[in-house]
Amino acid sequence: MREDPRAAGPASGAAADVEQGQQGQLDRLARLDWQVFGERFWDRQPVLIESVAPAPFDAHEAFETAVATAHRGGPFGVTPYAGFAVGGAPQTDPGDFLPQPRDGSYPGYHQRLVRQLSGEPYSLSLQAFHAFHHPLWARERAFFAGLWARVGQPVPSAFTTLVHGTYEQPLAEALPRQRVATFLFVLGGRQRMRFGAADRGASFTVEADPGDLLYWPSHLSPVAEPYAGWASTGVRVSVVREGRQAASELYDLLHDVTPETLLRPDPDPAGAAPPGEEGLLVPDAEAGTELPAPLERALAHFRAAGARGPLEERVARQSLRHWTAGGFRPVPLPAPRGRFGDDDVVRATERVLWTEAAGRRLFSACGHVAATELPAADLSAVLRVLNSGRPLPVRELTPAARGLLAELTAFRALERLRTRRSLTAPAPGSPGTCTPGTRRCRPGLPHVRCRTA
């Protein structure tokens, strides 16, 4: 990090822990310690952590994600969470100005746009960035888990936004009257941010290099200052600190926000109108007391959703999604379900939660939820083994328990270790094996069958 020449005052301390502007200051840390961060900086003052390791984002993954998200066609041919501007003017049809696989990287993308735009300034922003690449999402969630452990996991999802270009357009990731705390991780180029820009005499600037993480609390709103002709790339993670919106939380309760639903305009919870039927119109005074068909469908939808059983299950599902998503929703779409044979051995890579609601047993990992027919005692026994980190032989499980494993594989919460045949045969009578002449297997697990030696 280097100080802007317009900011007066030398860095103080032999280790240069604090850099001061004319009437402001910014602490600079050589390493990230979430406990120190939570006690000294969270909701208090900005700080820059240099060369963060392990990094919350990888430049190659971030470019792959940008290509994937920029070309998921929305209702008007452009993804609704992608923004592109040229010379400060938003483009409703950016054409091939969005990242392409042939660009190879953000520097390659920048070089192409310099040629196409004849050096005119541009900016790209991609919101809900984490929802389209599972390794990127998992890396981000693991990074911020240390912070949530100290300050609490946010109820509304944190916003993840990629910003790239020769200048930054204003981001509208927060709703009106909301204030967000922001982390800016620099992937490439250099990010220069001015704090207190409304009063130039009291303002100071900060420059963040690739690998640096800059944080500012919700009461501050720094302004990006671009370098003419030079592109920078960063990821912003914004956490709502003030102004939680009850309407958005109700929407979240009643509607599944996924990467696919992000591609569509705000959905009608009651469903689209049948072909040939008119949309929602205000009825005339002479139309009688009957509601228009769209309102009748919406009312029926909310009555059904508000019934005790469905609502109880819905609340349970959303709660499980919240706790296993790690503060970053929507989560990437699930992978294909797994298939296992008798010789497979598996182990959990994510903690699995479960609960019972409206007579159904629900389990969750990585922000996904499914139901199982396993009895509560059997479900608890299987998850006890998985959550302990111990290997679990598939041969010992019933079809319903194997179905549970198939779902967890789709959630990316399970890994296949090796086949049972490749394992060294344990001594007779050892834990988890059958003893000759008896019918004892691992206690507490829903077995397919007991075997004798």
SEBA-186707 format. One line per field, with one value per residue (C-alpha): residue number from 1; x, y, z. Coordinates in pm, whole numbers, plus 50000, padded with zeros to 5 digits. Layout:
<nodes>
n <- (NUM, ...)
c1 <- (X, ...)
c2 <- (Y, ...)
c3 <- (Z, ...)
</nodes>
This chain:
<nodes>
n <- (1, 2, 3, 4, 5, 6, 7, 8, 9, 10, 11, 12, 13, 14, 15, 16, 17, 18, 19, 20, 21, 22, 23, 24, 25, 26, 27, 28, 29, 30, 31, 32, 33, 34, 35, 36, 37, 38, 39, 40, 41, 42, 43, 44, 45, 46, 47, 48, 49, 50, 51, 52, 53, 54, 55, 56, 57, 58, 59, 60, 61, 62, 63, 64, 65, 66, 67, 68, 69, 70, 71, 72, 73, 74, 75, 76, 77, 78, 79, 80, 81, 82, 83, 84, 85, 86, 87, 88, 89, 90, 91, 92, 93, 94, 95, 96, 97, 98, 99, 100, 101, 102, 103, 104, 105, 106, 107, 108, 109, 110, 111, 112, 113, 114, 115, 116, 117, 118, 119, 120, 121, 122, 123, 124, 125, 126, 127, 128, 129, 130, 131, 132, 133, 134, 135, 136, 137, 138, 139, 140, 141, 142, 143, 144, 145, 146, 147, 148, 149, 150, 151, 152, 153, 154, 155, 156, 157, 158, 159, 160, 161, 162, 163, 164, 165, 166, 167, 168, 169, 170, 171, 172, 173, 174, 175, 176, 177, 178, 179, 180, 181, 182, 183, 184, 185, 186, 187, 188, 189, 190, 191, 192, 193, 194, 195, 196, 197, 198, 199, 200, 201, 202, 203, 204, 205, 206, 207, 208, 209, 210, 211, 212, 213, 214, 215, 216, 217, 218, 219, 220, 221, 222, 223, 224, 225, 226, 227, 228, 229, 230, 231, 232, 233, 234, 235, 236, 237, 238, 239, 240, 241, 242, 243, 244, 245, 246, 247, 248, 249, 250, 251, 252, 253, 254, 255, 256, 257, 258, 259, 260, 261, 262, 263, 264, 265, 266, 267, 268, 269, 270, 271, 272, 273, 274, 275, 276, 277, 278, 279, 280, 281, 282, 283, 284, 285, 286, 287, 288, 289, 290, 291, 292, 293, 294, 295, 296, 297, 298, 299, 300, 301, 302, 303, 304, 305, 306, 307, 308, 309, 310, 311, 312, 313, 314, 315, 316, 317, 318, 319, 320, 321, 322, 323, 324, 325, 326, 327, 328, 329, 330, 331, 332, 333, 334, 335, 336, 337, 338, 339, 340, 341, 342, 343, 344, 345, 346, 347, 348, 349, 350, 351, 352, 353, 354, 355, 356, 357, 358, 359, 360, 361, 362, 363, 364, 365, 366, 367, 368, 369, 370, 371, 372, 373, 374, 375, 376, 377, 378, 379, 380, 381, 382, 383, 384, 385, 386, 387, 388, 389, 390, 391, 392, 393, 394, 395, 396, 397, 398, 399, 400, 401, 402, 403, 404, 405, 406, 407, 408, 409, 410, 411, 412, 413, 414, 415, 416, 417, 418, 419, 420, 421, 422, 423, 424, 425, 426, 427, 428, 429, 430, 431, 432, 433, 434, 435, 436, 437, 438, 439, 440, 441, 442, 443, 444, 445, 446, 447, 448, 449, 450, 451, 452, 453)
c1 <- (50000, 50128, 49999, 49855, 50081, 49785, 49750, 49979, 50149, 50404, 50333, 50385, 50567, 50870, 50649, 50434, 50119, 49923, 49907, 49749, 49577, 49537, 49262, 49204, 49387, 49392, 49547, 49749, 49795, 50059, 49835, 49469, 49356, 48977, 48981, 49186, 48972, 48647, 48772, 48937, 48781, 48441, 48178, 48442, 48708, 48864, 49169, 49386, 49529, 49821, 49877, 49600, 49669, 49487, 49317, 48936, 48937, 49155, 49202, 49162, 48844, 48710, 48762, 48597, 48303, 48281, 48263, 47999, 47780, 47808, 47669, 47371, 47105, 46844, 46495, 46636, 46949, 47162, 47191, 46999, 47289, 47549, 47620, 47845, 47910, 48116, 48224, 47982, 47681, 47517, 47480, 47150, 47305, 47678, 47718, 48061, 48192, 48134, 48417, 48474, 48653, 48901, 49017, 49183, 49219, 49123, 49438, 49348, 48990, 49115, 49345, 49058, 48829, 49101, 49114, 48736, 48659, 48960, 49072, 48738, 48685, 48460, 48338, 48194, 48006, 47865, 47641, 47554, 47897, 47945, 47635, 47785, 48105, 48111, 48489, 48485, 48181, 48340, 48665, 48480, 48259, 48556, 48743, 48463, 48366, 48629, 48461, 48109, 48235, 48316, 48050, 47763, 47656, 47451, 47080, 47050, 47305, 47625, 47650, 47937, 48012, 48291, 48414, 48649, 48743, 48926, 48679, 48398, 48036, 47833, 47714, 47352, 47387, 47226, 46856, 46738, 46803, 47042, 47401, 47658, 48006, 48235, 48539, 48729, 48973, 49203, 49262, 49455, 49572, 49551, 49247, 49264, 48988, 48932, 48774, 48591, 48571, 48302, 48564, 48883, 49071, 48998, 49006, 49273, 49332, 49433, 49590, 49540, 49755, 49672, 49624, 49528, 49196, 49047, 48760, 48543, 48243, 47890, 47912, 48184, 48135, 48470, 48490, 48699, 48959, 49071, 49410, 49367, 49397, 49475, 49226, 49175, 48985, 48839, 48564, 48345, 48173, 47911, 47737, 47413, 47463, 47167, 46822, 46721, 46420, 46128, 45988, 46303, 46311, 45946, 46026, 46313, 46079, 45823, 46051, 46360, 46631, 46869, 47110, 46834, 46565, 46815, 46794, 46426, 46243, 46083, 45856, 45488, 45460, 45127, 45274, 45245, 44906, 44770, 44809, 44555, 44460, 44504, 44747, 44655, 44410, 44225, 43858, 43588, 43337, 43071, 43280, 43133, 43315, 43515, 43889, 44076, 44214, 44578, 44481, 44272, 44573, 44801, 44556, 44526, 44905, 44951, 44670, 44834, 45182, 45052, 44887, 45049, 45210, 45355, 45467, 45642, 45831, 45911, 46057, 46264, 46396, 46492, 46659, 46869, 46960, 47065, 47293, 47463, 47511, 47762, 47628, 47641, 47315, 47201, 47435, 47561, 47328, 47373, 47577, 47434, 47334, 47594, 47571, 47735, 47810, 47870, 48246, 48243, 48358, 48261, 48343, 48172, 48353, 48086, 47891, 47536, 47245, 46899, 46566, 46211, 45919, 45557, 45631, 45920, 46292, 46498, 46876, 47100, 47455, 47611, 47283, 47077, 46794, 46628, 46391, 46458, 46242, 46498, 46362, 46500, 46719, 46877, 46929, 47093, 47321, 47439, 47503, 47683, 47940, 47965, 47995, 48269, 48484, 48509, 48486, 48153, 48130, 47829, 47780, 47636, 47355, 46994, 46859, 46710, 47047, 47218, 46967, 47079, 47440, 47335, 47177, 47480, 47702, 47485, 47525, 47906, 47920, 48059, 48369, 48433, 48749, 48815, 48645, 48611, 48811, 49118, 49103, 49313, 49089, 49047, 49097, 48786, 48592, 48734, 48489, 48267, 48312, 48118, 48250, 48263, 47970, 47774, 47541, 47684, 47768, 47849, 47593, 47341, 47358, 47068, 47217, 47122, 47204, 47432, 47707, 47900, 48259)
c2 <- (50000, 50348, 50681, 50926, 51232, 51457, 51296, 51462, 51306, 51025, 50673, 50634, 50356, 50151, 49882, 50141, 50001, 50325, 50551, 50892, 51136, 51501, 51440, 51070, 50750, 50397, 50106, 49864, 49505, 49263, 48961, 48884, 48784, 48772, 48809, 49130, 49247, 49190, 49373, 49673, 49731, 49564, 49841, 50088, 50196, 50101, 49883, 49737, 49387, 49329, 49012, 48812, 48440, 48222, 48447, 48455, 48461, 48324, 48526, 48224, 48106, 48460, 48489, 48152, 48269, 48599, 48416, 48175, 48445, 48695, 48451, 48305, 48476, 48665, 48768, 49042, 48862, 49014, 48870, 49096, 49103, 49207, 49576, 49725, 50091, 50280, 50633, 50635, 50536, 50201, 49968, 49784, 49560, 49518, 49271, 49109, 49359, 49098, 48855, 48578, 48243, 48351, 48640, 48392, 48632, 48980, 49136, 48967, 49092, 49445, 49442, 49338, 49613, 49875, 49786, 49766, 50085, 50283, 50346, 50481, 50410, 50117, 49923, 49579, 49468, 49122, 49083, 48757, 48654, 48365, 48177, 48051, 47871, 47625, 47627, 48008, 48003, 47742, 47939, 48261, 48092, 47925, 48257, 48450, 48168, 48298, 48638, 48499, 48289, 48613, 48863, 48633, 48508, 48773, 48703, 48862, 48714, 48909, 49064, 48948, 49174, 49159, 49502, 49543, 49824, 50151, 50315, 50195, 50279, 50329, 49998, 49959, 49634, 49775, 49855, 50209, 50307, 50016, 50055, 49791, 49716, 49635, 49418, 49487, 49219, 49324, 49061, 49267, 49619, 49870, 50005, 50364, 50466, 50815, 50844, 51165, 51280, 51538, 51739, 51739, 51915, 51632, 51340, 51078, 50806, 50443, 50230, 49854, 49617, 49265, 49033, 49317, 49325, 49666, 49696, 49996, 50005, 50099, 50465, 50532, 50561, 50594, 50684, 50491, 50698, 50530, 50535, 50670, 50388, 50120, 49850, 49708, 49399, 49336, 49156, 49342, 49158, 49377, 49288, 49458, 49632, 49871, 49880, 49515, 49493, 49286, 49272, 49107, 48856, 48768, 48726, 48496, 48288, 48244, 48208, 48000, 48233, 48025, 48100, 48002, 48228, 48516, 48496, 48586, 48903, 48903, 48598, 48595, 48356, 48239, 48146, 48294, 48365, 48087, 48147, 48395, 48528, 48897, 49010, 49179, 49465, 49685, 49579, 49831, 49928, 49731, 49414, 49280, 49139, 48870, 48916, 48911, 48566, 48659, 48783, 48470, 48253, 48465, 48450, 48073, 48044, 48243, 48060, 47726, 47852, 47992, 47672, 47539, 47226, 47378, 47692, 47491, 47290, 47603, 47781, 47472, 47448, 47815, 47795, 47497, 47676, 47984, 47804, 47578, 47847, 48025, 48374, 48357, 48287, 48192, 47898, 47729, 47473, 47114, 46861, 46532, 46281, 46023, 45646, 45398, 45029, 44791, 44835, 45217, 45405, 45771, 46058, 46392, 46709, 46940, 46937, 46811, 46949, 46798, 46869, 46738, 46956, 46875, 46504, 46511, 46475, 46734, 46742, 47013, 47095, 47371, 47565, 47279, 47089, 46752, 46517, 46156, 45857, 45739, 45716, 45983, 45740, 45602, 45949, 46065, 45758, 45805, 46177, 46118, 45910, 46153, 46464, 46297, 46279, 45900, 45688, 45518, 45190, 45203, 44825, 44868, 45103, 45053, 45188, 45490, 45568, 45533, 45779, 46021, 45979, 46039, 46371, 46474, 46404, 46639, 46899, 46851, 46753, 46402, 46246, 45891, 45766, 45431, 45099, 44862, 44601, 44827, 44848, 44617, 44359, 44440, 44183, 43980, 44141, 44492, 44788, 44815, 44456, 44135, 43877, 43513, 43311, 43622, 43868, 44189, 44481, 44845, 44944, 45217, 45212, 45121, 44801, 44636, 44305, 44160, 43936, 43654, 43570)
c3 <- (50000, 49915, 50037, 49788, 49750, 49836, 50180, 50436, 50737, 50752, 50866, 51238, 51425, 51333, 51182, 50998, 51158, 51107, 50806, 50854, 50624, 50710, 50965, 50928, 50984, 50858, 51040, 50835, 50949, 50825, 50885, 50943, 51291, 51315, 51692, 51670, 51380, 51571, 51881, 51714, 51371, 51316, 51300, 51425, 51175, 50840, 50813, 50538, 50576, 50342, 50140, 50305, 50328, 50263, 50010, 49999, 49617, 49340, 49020, 48789, 48964, 48962, 48586, 48524, 48734, 48546, 48213, 48347, 48501, 48217, 47962, 48145, 47937, 48133, 48017, 47791, 47675, 47953, 48300, 48541, 48786, 48523, 48470, 48202, 48134, 47879, 47961, 48253, 48040, 48132, 47835, 47801, 47534, 47603, 47316, 47332, 47587, 47860, 47947, 47692, 47734, 47465, 47686, 47920, 48213, 48332, 48175, 47845, 47877, 47944, 47641, 47415, 47546, 47506, 47136, 47092, 47287, 47159, 47517, 47640, 48013, 48100, 48402, 48468, 48778, 48850, 49154, 49334, 49207, 49448, 49328, 49001, 49101, 49389, 49457, 49470, 49702, 49928, 49949, 50034, 50295, 50465, 50476, 50646, 50884, 51126, 51133, 51180, 51472, 51654, 51541, 51436, 51095, 50911, 50868, 50523, 50287, 50235, 49889, 49668, 49370, 49117, 49001, 48706, 48475, 48433, 48672, 48896, 48847, 49168, 49308, 49418, 49609, 49927, 49947, 50030, 50395, 50436, 50547, 50472, 50599, 50308, 50242, 49918, 49805, 49521, 49253, 49000, 48932, 49214, 49396, 49521, 49763, 49903, 50247, 50339, 49978, 50062, 50247, 50043, 50320, 50566, 50323, 50279, 50024, 50045, 49777, 49791, 49588, 49464, 49759, 49998, 50185, 50267, 50517, 50601, 50839, 50740, 50846, 50585, 50209, 50031, 49662, 49411, 49229, 48905, 48741, 48389, 48138, 48396, 48489, 48835, 48946, 49288, 49476, 49724, 50007, 50174, 50500, 50604, 50939, 50949, 50791, 50762, 50531, 50659, 50305, 50168, 50454, 50393, 50024, 50118, 50332, 50055, 49754, 49681, 49554, 49341, 49057, 48814, 48963, 48956, 48577, 48576, 48677, 49022, 49012, 49093, 49391, 49256, 48921, 48574, 48421, 48197, 47820, 47688, 48030, 48103, 48369, 48693, 48635, 48881, 48858, 48776, 49042, 48857, 48841, 49164, 49463, 49283, 49272, 48941, 48861, 48936, 49282, 49345, 49264, 49482, 49772, 49739, 49731, 50050, 50228, 50146, 50238, 50565, 50681, 50996, 50849, 50529, 50712, 50984, 50723, 50522, 50824, 50908, 50552, 50538, 50877, 50767, 50443, 50637, 50883, 50629, 50361, 50583, 50518, 50136, 49954, 49700, 49694, 49375, 49223, 49340, 49145, 49011, 49277, 49370, 49320, 49552, 49556, 49843, 49822, 49859, 50167, 50215, 50448, 50505, 50395, 50540, 50863, 50809, 51013, 51048, 51212, 51216, 51107, 51028, 51059, 50809, 50872, 50687, 50648, 50507, 50399, 50186, 50180, 50029, 50200, 50134, 50316, 50410, 50500, 50755, 51111, 51341, 51534, 51215, 51065, 51384, 51389, 51029, 51071, 51399, 51213, 50921, 51139, 51341, 51028, 51042, 50724, 50668, 50467, 50236, 50261, 50609, 50506, 50402, 50070, 50250, 50410, 50072, 49932, 50202, 50085, 49724, 49820, 50026, 49726, 49520, 49796, 49766, 50133, 50085, 49934, 49820, 49988, 49819, 49770, 50060, 49868, 49883, 50261, 50473, 50634, 51006, 51274, 51361, 51643, 51582, 51592, 51290, 51172, 51220, 51461, 51346, 51476, 51579, 51409, 51550, 51324, 51400, 51663, 51593, 51212, 50981, 50828, 50502, 50660, 50922, 50795, 50953, 50873)
</nodes>
